[in-house]
Amino acid sequence: MSVTISHKLEGDACTVVTSGEIDVSNASELRRALNEALAAEAVRVEVDMKDVSYIDSTGIGVLVGAARRASEDGKALSVVRPQRNVARVLSLLGVESELGVSQ
């Protein structure tokens, strides 16, 4: 499975754009990108998941861990525009509010 990740910093916000499928084989790439975004000057980090068709528990764990680190650092991390199936998994696992999921 493959994933493409990029990020852009604009003012006090950083958007991490993801596409493809996020699973155990590539979750470290997402972790690295989120760590870089959180280390930047951004106060808000948005993870745009519009083009993510699948995410497994490892990927969700990376998101939750990053959200917790952001909160500890006085920053905010949110997941934006997840596809319906990804949003459903996040909802079923009860992490929607922790990840600030918004359509």
A tleap script that builds the chain and sets N, CA, C and O, in Angstrom:
source leaprc.protein.ff14SB
mol = sequence {
  NMET SER VAL THR ILE SER HIE LYS LEU GLU
  GLY ASP ALA CYS THR VAL VAL THR SER GLY
  GLU ILE ASP VAL SER ASN ALA SER GLU LEU
  ARG ARG ALA LEU ASN GLU ALA LEU ALA ALA
  GLU ALA VAL ARG VAL GLU VAL ASP MET LYS
  ASP VAL SER TYR ILE ASP SER THR GLY ILE
  GLY VAL LEU VAL GLY ALA ALA ARG ARG ALA
  SER GLU ASP GLY LYS ALA LEU SER VAL VAL
  ARG PRO GLN ARG ASN VAL ALA ARG VAL LEU
  SER LEU LEU GLY VAL GLU SER GLU LEU GLY
  VAL SER CGLN
}
set mol.1.N position { 0.846 -1.179 0.000 }
set mol.1.CA position { 0.000 0.000 0.000 }
set mol.1.C position { 0.885 1.233 0.000 }
set mol.1.O position { 1.972 1.231 0.577 }
set mol.2.N position { 0.415 2.270 -0.644 }
set mol.2.CA position { 1.250 3.461 -0.719 }
set mol.2.C position { 0.511 4.687 -0.197 }
set mol.2.O position { -0.719 4.750 -0.201 }
set mol.3.N position { 1.287 5.636 0.243 }
set mol.3.CA position { 0.758 6.888 0.752 }
set mol.3.C position { 1.660 8.010 0.242 }
set mol.3.O position { 2.868 7.836 0.079 }
set mol.4.N position { 1.048 9.149 -0.002 }
set mol.4.CA position { 1.778 10.350 -0.373 }
set mol.4.C position { 1.460 11.403 0.676 }
set mol.4.O position { 0.296 11.621 1.014 }
set mol.5.N position { 2.496 12.056 1.189 }
set mol.5.CA position { 2.303 13.047 2.242 }
set mol.5.C position { 3.115 14.290 1.920 }
set mol.5.O position { 4.294 14.209 1.576 }
set mol.6.N position { 2.468 15.431 2.036 }
set mol.6.CA position { 3.165 16.701 1.889 }
set mol.6.C position { 2.622 17.646 2.954 }
set mol.6.O position { 1.569 17.393 3.538 }
set mol.7.N position { 3.332 18.717 3.199 }
set mol.7.CA position { 2.801 19.690 4.144 }
set mol.7.C position { 3.201 21.095 3.715 }
set mol.7.O position { 4.219 21.315 3.059 }
set mol.8.N position { 2.352 22.027 4.115 }
set mol.8.CA position { 2.635 23.433 3.806 }
set mol.8.C position { 2.326 24.273 5.034 }
set mol.8.O position { 1.324 24.071 5.719 }
set mol.9.N position { 3.205 25.208 5.287 }
set mol.9.CA position { 3.087 26.106 6.422 }
set mol.9.C position { 2.604 27.458 5.912 }
set mol.9.O position { 3.202 28.051 5.014 }
set mol.10.N position { 1.508 27.934 6.502 }
set mol.10.CA position { 0.962 29.246 6.157 }
set mol.10.C position { 0.634 29.970 7.448 }
set mol.10.O position { -0.334 29.634 8.130 }
set mol.11.N position { 1.430 30.948 7.775 }
set mol.11.CA position { 1.211 31.687 9.016 }
set mol.11.C position { 1.376 30.784 10.218 }
set mol.11.O position { 2.413 30.145 10.394 }
set mol.12.N position { 0.328 30.737 11.057 }
set mol.12.CA position { 0.404 29.904 12.259 }
set mol.12.C position { -0.227 28.529 12.064 }
set mol.12.O position { -0.460 27.809 13.035 }
set mol.13.N position { -0.507 28.161 10.805 }
set mol.13.CA position { -1.134 26.868 10.526 }
set mol.13.C position { -0.288 26.044 9.559 }
set mol.13.O position { 0.336 26.574 8.639 }
set mol.14.N position { -0.286 24.749 9.792 }
set mol.14.CA position { 0.399 23.821 8.904 }
set mol.14.C position { -0.627 22.780 8.452 }
set mol.14.O position { -1.325 22.186 9.274 }
set mol.15.N position { -0.709 22.572 7.158 }
set mol.15.CA position { -1.606 21.557 6.619 }
set mol.15.C position { -0.774 20.388 6.118 }
set mol.15.O position { 0.127 20.553 5.296 }
set mol.16.N position { -1.093 19.201 6.629 }
set mol.16.CA position { -0.453 17.970 6.190 }
set mol.16.C position { -1.445 17.281 5.266 }
set mol.16.O position { -2.507 16.841 5.707 }
set mol.17.N position { -1.104 17.186 3.988 }
set mol.17.CA position { -1.993 16.614 2.984 }
set mol.17.C position { -1.572 15.170 2.743 }
set mol.17.O position { -0.419 14.890 2.413 }
set mol.18.N position { -2.522 14.265 2.913 }
set mol.18.CA position { -2.245 12.841 2.755 }
set mol.18.C position { -3.123 12.266 1.649 }
set mol.18.O position { -4.240 12.730 1.419 }
set mol.19.N position { -2.603 11.257 0.974 }
set mol.19.CA position { -3.416 10.556 -0.028 }
set mol.19.C position { -2.956 9.115 -0.111 }
set mol.19.O position { -1.793 8.804 0.150 }
set mol.20.N position { -3.872 8.246 -0.473 }
set mol.20.CA position { -3.563 6.829 -0.587 }
set mol.20.C position { -4.125 6.044 0.569 }
set mol.20.O position { -5.209 6.344 1.069 }
set mol.21.N position { -3.389 5.037 0.994 }
set mol.21.CA position { -3.801 4.167 2.085 }
set mol.21.C position { -2.747 4.215 3.180 }
set mol.21.O position { -1.551 4.099 2.912 }
set mol.22.N position { -3.204 4.386 4.419 }
set mol.22.CA position { -2.286 4.469 5.552 }
set mol.22.C position { -2.428 3.192 6.365 }
set mol.22.O position { -3.505 2.873 6.869 }
set mol.23.N position { -1.324 2.469 6.482 }
set mol.23.CA position { -1.339 1.229 7.256 }
set mol.23.C position { 0.009 1.031 7.933 }
set mol.23.O position { 0.869 1.912 7.904 }
set mol.24.N position { 0.178 -0.121 8.535 }
set mol.24.CA position { 1.391 -0.410 9.295 }
set mol.24.C position { 2.661 -0.278 8.443 }
set mol.24.O position { 3.730 0.030 8.969 }
set mol.25.N position { 2.546 -0.507 7.151 }
set mol.25.CA position { 3.737 -0.462 6.296 }
set mol.25.C position { 4.239 0.955 6.025 }
set mol.25.O position { 5.393 1.134 5.635 }
set mol.26.N position { 3.393 1.960 6.227 }
set mol.26.CA position { 3.828 3.324 5.926 }
set mol.26.C position { 3.436 4.339 7.005 }
set mol.26.O position { 3.589 5.543 6.797 }
set mol.27.N position { 2.942 3.881 8.129 }
set mol.27.CA position { 2.539 4.800 9.200 }
set mol.27.C position { 3.707 5.641 9.698 }
set mol.27.O position { 3.507 6.757 10.176 }
set mol.28.N position { 4.920 5.116 9.592 }
set mol.28.CA position { 6.088 5.885 10.039 }
set mol.28.C position { 6.268 7.153 9.196 }
set mol.28.O position { 6.760 8.162 9.701 }
set mol.29.N position { 5.877 7.112 7.929 }
set mol.29.CA position { 5.947 8.307 7.086 }
set mol.29.C position { 4.992 9.378 7.600 }
set mol.29.O position { 5.337 10.559 7.646 }
set mol.30.N position { 3.788 8.957 7.987 }
set mol.30.CA position { 2.811 9.902 8.549 }
set mol.30.C position { 3.339 10.448 9.871 }
set mol.30.O position { 3.243 11.650 10.122 }
set mol.31.N position { 3.888 9.596 10.708 }
set mol.31.CA position { 4.436 10.036 11.997 }
set mol.31.C position { 5.534 11.079 11.785 }
set mol.31.O position { 5.564 12.102 12.470 }
set mol.32.N position { 6.415 10.823 10.857 }
set mol.32.CA position { 7.511 11.751 10.561 }
set mol.32.C position { 6.968 13.111 10.099 }
set mol.32.O position { 7.434 14.155 10.555 }
set mol.33.N position { 5.991 13.093 9.200 }
set mol.33.CA position { 5.406 14.345 8.693 }
set mol.33.C position { 4.699 15.116 9.802 }
set mol.33.O position { 4.798 16.341 9.869 }
set mol.34.N position { 3.992 14.408 10.667 }
set mol.34.CA position { 3.291 15.080 11.765 }
set mol.34.C position { 4.280 15.629 12.780 }
set mol.34.O position { 4.077 16.721 13.312 }
set mol.35.N position { 5.339 14.895 13.052 }
set mol.35.CA position { 6.376 15.400 13.967 }
set mol.35.C position { 7.012 16.672 13.420 }
set mol.35.O position { 7.253 17.621 14.167 }
set mol.36.N position { 7.284 16.693 12.114 }
set mol.36.CA position { 7.850 17.896 11.491 }
set mol.36.C position { 6.879 19.069 11.591 }
set mol.36.O position { 7.278 20.193 11.894 }
set mol.37.N position { 5.609 18.796 11.335 }
set mol.37.CA position { 4.596 19.858 11.405 }
set mol.37.C position { 4.482 20.397 12.822 }
set mol.37.O position { 4.382 21.608 13.020 }
set mol.38.N position { 4.495 19.512 13.806 }
set mol.38.CA position { 4.385 19.954 15.200 }
set mol.38.C position { 5.642 20.675 15.673 }
set mol.38.O position { 5.569 21.502 16.582 }
set mol.39.N position { 6.785 20.377 15.077 }
set mol.39.CA position { 8.024 21.047 15.450 }
set mol.39.C position { 8.146 22.431 14.804 }
set mol.39.O position { 8.947 23.260 15.236 }
set mol.40.N position { 7.349 22.664 13.777 }
set mol.40.CA position { 7.380 23.963 13.088 }
set mol.40.C position { 6.740 25.034 13.970 }
set mol.40.O position { 6.289 24.756 15.081 }
set mol.41.N position { 6.710 26.229 13.465 }
set mol.41.CA position { 6.162 27.351 14.213 }
set mol.41.C position { 4.638 27.352 14.267 }
set mol.41.O position { 4.042 28.216 14.910 }
set mol.42.N position { 4.019 26.414 13.614 }
set mol.42.CA position { 2.559 26.361 13.543 }
set mol.42.C position { 1.938 26.124 14.916 }
set mol.42.O position { 2.461 25.368 15.735 }
set mol.43.N position { 0.821 26.786 15.141 }
set mol.43.CA position { 0.035 26.582 16.353 }
set mol.43.C position { -1.076 25.569 16.070 }
set mol.43.O position { -1.529 24.857 16.966 }
set mol.44.N position { -1.502 25.519 14.812 }
set mol.44.CA position { -2.552 24.588 14.383 }
set mol.44.C position { -2.005 23.682 13.285 }
set mol.44.O position { -1.332 24.139 12.361 }
set mol.45.N position { -2.303 22.404 13.401 }
set mol.45.CA position { -1.937 21.442 12.374 }
set mol.45.C position { -3.221 20.768 11.904 }
set mol.45.O position { -3.961 20.194 12.703 }
set mol.46.N position { -3.475 20.844 10.608 }
set mol.46.CA position { -4.631 20.176 10.019 }
set mol.46.C position { -4.129 19.035 9.146 }
set mol.46.O position { -3.228 19.217 8.327 }
set mol.47.N position { -4.719 17.860 9.327 }
set mol.47.CA position { -4.367 16.702 8.521 }
set mol.47.C position { -5.493 16.512 7.515 }
set mol.47.O position { -6.579 16.048 7.864 }
set mol.48.N position { -5.229 16.871 6.274 }
set mol.48.CA position { -6.235 16.772 5.213 }
set mol.48.C position { -6.248 15.343 4.687 }
set mol.48.O position { -5.286 14.888 4.069 }
set mol.49.N position { -7.350 14.641 4.940 }
set mol.49.CA position { -7.451 13.229 4.560 }
set mol.49.C position { -8.469 13.003 3.448 }
set mol.49.O position { -9.034 11.918 3.319 }
set mol.50.N position { -8.694 14.038 2.652 }
set mol.50.CA position { -9.668 13.954 1.560 }
set mol.50.C position { -9.367 12.797 0.610 }
set mol.50.O position { -10.288 12.172 0.084 }
set mol.51.N position { -8.104 12.515 0.391 }
set mol.51.CA position { -7.711 11.489 -0.574 }
set mol.51.C position { -7.168 10.218 0.072 }
set mol.51.O position { -6.458 9.444 -0.569 }
set mol.52.N position { -7.506 10.007 1.347 }
set mol.52.CA position { -7.117 8.768 2.024 }
set mol.52.C position { -8.303 7.809 1.955 }
set mol.52.O position { -9.369 8.085 2.505 }
set mol.53.N position { -8.105 6.684 1.277 }
set mol.53.CA position { -9.203 5.729 1.100 }
set mol.53.C position { -9.248 4.669 2.186 }
set mol.53.O position { -10.256 3.976 2.329 }
set mol.54.N position { -8.159 4.528 2.963 }
set mol.54.CA position { -8.095 3.481 3.985 }
set mol.54.C position { -7.097 3.893 5.052 }
set mol.54.O position { -6.052 4.471 4.754 }
set mol.55.N position { -7.431 3.588 6.303 }
set mol.55.CA position { -6.492 3.780 7.410 }
set mol.55.C position { -6.695 2.639 8.396 }
set mol.55.O position { -7.829 2.301 8.732 }
set mol.56.N position { -5.598 2.045 8.860 }
set mol.56.CA position { -5.712 0.957 9.823 }
set mol.56.C position { -5.435 1.489 11.231 }
set mol.56.O position { -5.213 2.684 11.427 }
set mol.57.N position { -5.454 0.584 12.195 }
set mol.57.CA position { -5.294 0.991 13.592 }
set mol.57.C position { -3.930 1.624 13.866 }
set mol.57.O position { -3.813 2.479 14.743 }
set mol.58.N position { -2.909 1.218 13.133 }
set mol.58.CA position { -1.584 1.818 13.317 }
set mol.58.C position { -1.613 3.288 12.911 }
set mol.58.O position { -1.091 4.145 13.624 }
set mol.59.N position { -2.220 3.573 11.774 }
set mol.59.CA position { -2.346 4.959 11.316 }
set mol.59.C position { -3.167 5.801 12.269 }
set mol.59.O position { -2.832 6.956 12.534 }
set mol.60.N position { -4.243 5.224 12.786 }
set mol.60.CA position { -5.079 5.952 13.741 }
set mol.60.C position { -4.290 6.214 15.019 }
set mol.60.O position { -4.405 7.285 15.615 }
set mol.61.N position { -3.498 5.247 15.435 }
set mol.61.CA position { -2.652 5.448 16.611 }
set mol.61.C position { -1.661 6.583 16.424 }
set mol.61.O position { -1.384 7.335 17.358 }
set mol.62.N position { -1.125 6.707 15.210 }
set mol.62.CA position { -0.204 7.810 14.901 }
set mol.62.C position { -0.939 9.145 15.035 }
set mol.62.O position { -0.403 10.091 15.612 }
set mol.63.N position { -2.157 9.226 14.507 }
set mol.63.CA position { -2.943 10.464 14.597 }
set mol.63.C position { -3.251 10.823 16.047 }
set mol.63.O position { -3.086 11.973 16.456 }
set mol.64.N position { -3.700 9.834 16.826 }
set mol.64.CA position { -4.043 10.082 18.228 }
set mol.64.C position { -2.797 10.513 19.008 }
set mol.64.O position { -2.862 11.445 19.809 }
set mol.65.N position { -1.679 9.850 18.783 }
set mol.65.CA position { -0.437 10.224 19.460 }
set mol.65.C position { -0.017 11.652 19.125 }
set mol.65.O position { 0.413 12.404 20.000 }
set mol.66.N position { -0.145 12.015 17.857 }
set mol.66.CA position { 0.208 13.379 17.432 }
set mol.66.C position { -0.738 14.404 18.050 }
set mol.66.O position { -0.310 15.488 18.445 }
set mol.67.N position { -2.023 14.064 18.134 }
set mol.67.CA position { -2.994 14.984 18.746 }
set mol.67.C position { -2.665 15.205 20.217 }
set mol.67.O position { -2.782 16.320 20.725 }
set mol.68.N position { -2.259 14.155 20.889 }
set mol.68.CA position { -1.885 14.285 22.309 }
set mol.68.C position { -0.626 15.119 22.479 }
set mol.68.O position { -0.554 15.960 23.376 }
set mol.69.N position { 0.372 14.893 21.622 }
set mol.69.CA position { 1.594 15.703 21.681 }
set mol.69.C position { 1.279 17.170 21.407 }
set mol.69.O position { 1.802 18.062 22.074 }
set mol.70.N position { 0.422 17.408 20.425 }
set mol.70.CA position { 0.042 18.786 20.097 }
set mol.70.C position { -0.594 19.455 21.313 }
set mol.70.O position { -0.254 20.587 21.658 }
set mol.71.N position { -1.510 18.754 21.951 }
set mol.71.CA position { -2.193 19.309 23.123 }
set mol.71.C position { -1.201 19.611 24.247 }
set mol.71.O position { -1.296 20.650 24.899 }
set mol.72.N position { -0.269 18.718 24.466 }
set mol.72.CA position { 0.752 18.934 25.502 }
set mol.72.C position { 1.617 20.151 25.207 }
set mol.72.O position { 2.118 20.802 26.124 }
set mol.73.N position { 1.790 20.456 23.922 }
set mol.73.CA position { 2.610 21.594 23.511 }
set mol.73.C position { 1.793 22.872 23.319 }
set mol.73.O position { 2.324 23.877 22.846 }
set mol.74.N position { 0.513 22.844 23.678 }
set mol.74.CA position { -0.341 24.016 23.529 }
set mol.74.C position { -0.742 24.275 22.093 }
set mol.74.O position { -1.077 25.402 21.730 }
set mol.75.N position { -0.709 23.241 21.278 }
set mol.75.CA position { -1.085 23.355 19.874 }
set mol.75.C position { -2.361 22.552 19.638 }
set mol.75.O position { -2.834 21.842 20.526 }
set mol.76.N position { -2.906 22.670 18.445 }
set mol.76.CA position { -4.114 21.916 18.101 }
set mol.76.C position { -3.859 21.115 16.840 }
set mol.76.O position { -3.252 21.611 15.891 }
set mol.77.N position { -4.321 19.886 16.832 }
set mol.77.CA position { -4.245 19.038 15.651 }
set mol.77.C position { -5.648 18.573 15.329 }
set mol.77.O position { -6.385 18.137 16.213 }
set mol.78.N position { -6.018 18.667 14.059 }
set mol.78.CA position { -7.345 18.204 13.653 }
set mol.78.C position { -7.262 17.471 12.324 }
set mol.78.O position { -6.382 17.731 11.503 }
set mol.79.N position { -8.192 16.557 12.134 }
set mol.79.CA position { -8.330 15.814 10.885 }
set mol.79.C position { -9.465 16.457 10.111 }
set mol.79.O position { -10.574 16.600 10.627 }
set mol.80.N position { -9.190 16.846 8.868 }
set mol.80.CA position { -10.213 17.509 8.064 }
set mol.80.C position { -10.507 16.722 6.793 }
set mol.80.O position { -9.626 16.076 6.226 }
set mol.81.N position { -11.733 16.788 6.369 }
set mol.81.CA position { -12.252 16.214 5.125 }
set mol.81.C position { -11.963 14.721 4.927 }
set mol.81.O position { -11.577 14.315 3.831 }
set mol.82.N position { -12.145 13.892 5.977 }
set mol.82.CA position { -11.918 12.461 5.755 }
set mol.82.C position { -13.007 11.878 4.862 }
set mol.82.O position { -14.156 12.316 4.907 }
set mol.83.N position { -12.646 10.898 4.060 }
set mol.83.CA position { -13.642 10.196 3.264 }
set mol.83.C position { -14.610 9.490 4.209 }
set mol.83.O position { -14.286 9.225 5.366 }
set mol.84.N position { -15.787 9.193 3.705 }
set mol.84.CA position { -16.850 8.630 4.531 }
set mol.84.C position { -16.394 7.378 5.288 }
set mol.84.O position { -16.660 7.257 6.484 }
set mol.85.N position { -15.718 6.453 4.618 }
set mol.85.CA position { -15.306 5.218 5.285 }
set mol.85.C position { -14.257 5.477 6.362 }
set mol.85.O position { -14.264 4.807 7.395 }
set mol.86.N position { -13.368 6.422 6.145 }
set mol.86.CA position { -12.357 6.763 7.144 }
set mol.86.C position { -13.035 7.447 8.336 }
set mol.86.O position { -12.725 7.140 9.487 }
set mol.87.N position { -13.954 8.368 8.061 }
set mol.87.CA position { -14.690 9.046 9.134 }
set mol.87.C position { -15.472 8.037 9.973 }
set mol.87.O position { -15.561 8.174 11.193 }
set mol.88.N position { -16.029 7.036 9.324 }
set mol.88.CA position { -16.801 6.014 10.029 }
set mol.88.C position { -15.905 5.227 10.988 }
set mol.88.O position { -16.300 4.968 12.125 }
set mol.89.N position { -14.715 4.846 10.547 }
set mol.89.CA position { -13.782 4.116 11.407 }
set mol.89.C position { -13.388 4.981 12.605 }
set mol.89.O position { -13.353 4.490 13.733 }
set mol.90.N position { -13.096 6.248 12.376 }
set mol.90.CA position { -12.727 7.146 13.468 }
set mol.90.C position { -13.867 7.274 14.465 }
set mol.90.O position { -13.643 7.323 15.674 }
set mol.91.N position { -15.088 7.327 13.954 }
set mol.91.CA position { -16.262 7.415 14.810 }
set mol.91.C position { -16.462 6.136 15.615 }
set mol.91.O position { -16.717 6.186 16.818 }
set mol.92.N position { -16.345 4.992 14.948 }
set mol.92.CA position { -16.528 3.707 15.632 }
set mol.92.C position { -15.509 3.505 16.750 }
set mol.92.O position { -15.812 2.891 17.773 }
set mol.93.N position { -14.312 4.020 16.550 }
set mol.93.CA position { -13.263 3.891 17.561 }
set mol.93.C position { -13.358 4.967 18.643 }
set mol.93.O position { -12.636 4.913 19.638 }
set mol.94.N position { -14.248 5.941 18.450 }
set mol.94.CA position { -14.463 6.973 19.452 }
set mol.94.C position { -13.358 8.006 19.556 }
set mol.94.O position { -13.154 8.587 20.622 }
set mol.95.N position { -12.638 8.244 18.459 }
set mol.95.CA position { -11.545 9.221 18.506 }
set mol.95.C position { -11.862 10.501 17.732 }
set mol.95.O position { -11.000 11.366 17.578 }
set mol.96.N position { -13.089 10.620 17.252 }
set mol.96.CA position { -13.480 11.811 16.477 }
set mol.96.C position { -13.220 13.112 17.224 }
set mol.96.O position { -12.625 14.040 16.676 }
set mol.97.N position { -13.662 13.178 18.468 }
set mol.97.CA position { -13.502 14.437 19.195 }
set mol.97.C position { -12.049 14.703 19.548 }
set mol.97.O position { -11.607 15.852 19.517 }
set mol.98.N position { -11.299 13.659 19.882 }
set mol.98.CA position { -9.885 13.834 20.197 }
set mol.98.C position { -9.098 14.333 18.981 }
set mol.98.O position { -8.111 15.056 19.118 }
set mol.99.N position { -9.551 13.935 17.797 }
set mol.99.CA position { -8.878 14.339 16.566 }
set mol.99.C position { -9.510 15.565 15.927 }
set mol.99.O position { -9.064 16.009 14.869 }
set mol.100.N position { -10.539 16.116 16.550 }
set mol.100.CA position { -11.178 17.320 16.013 }
set mol.100.C position { -11.648 17.137 14.585 }
set mol.100.O position { -11.486 18.032 13.756 }
set mol.101.N position { -12.228 15.987 14.290 }
set mol.101.CA position { -12.626 15.654 12.914 }
set mol.101.C position { -13.698 16.619 12.413 }
set mol.101.O position { -14.697 16.869 13.088 }
set mol.102.N position { -13.467 17.151 11.221 }
set mol.102.CA position { -14.472 18.009 10.586 }
set mol.102.C position { -14.531 17.686 9.094 }
set mol.102.O position { -13.522 17.381 8.459 }
set mol.103.N position { -15.706 17.761 8.580 }
set mol.103.CA position { -15.936 17.485 7.172 }
set mol.103.C position { -15.657 18.746 6.420 }
set mol.103.O position { -15.780 18.774 5.196 }
savepdb mol mol.pdb
quit
